[in-house]
Amino acid sequence: MLVECIFNSGKDVPLECRYCYETEETDYSFLEVGAEYYVYGLIFRPLRVDYFVRIGNGNPDWMPGNLFKMKDQGVPIGWSICVTYLNDDYKYLYEKFNILSIISYPELVNSISHFEGVLERDPDEMIKFFLEKEKMDIISRE
């Protein structure tokens, strides 16, 4: 799955699509307009989809889908889904952040410790992410 950045400012996220204290002033300038990003996961919220993208040569993070346009809509083989409000481990994501579901590589949707660890930059969980990224990169080149 591939997206192209078309905006990099909080003002480009419509008011009804903002979460987690986003405002017009929220800075997404680290995203390069015109650059393409591979998507390593999707989060679904009411009126919004977030993409799990790797910024430059750095770490991955969740970015509002409103900042991108789809270039390749294919869902990678082997991805899994977690419906957060039906999963005891992930339920707090629904209750606290209004996340309805996550679609991504199996480890991200089946292990809450991996999901949290990647966001917190835990070294062991980051290694798991980058190993998964390498697998997905190989598949996308085939």
Order of alpha helices (4+ residues) and beta strands (2+ residues): beta-beta-beta-beta-beta-beta-alpha-beta-alpha-alpha-alpha
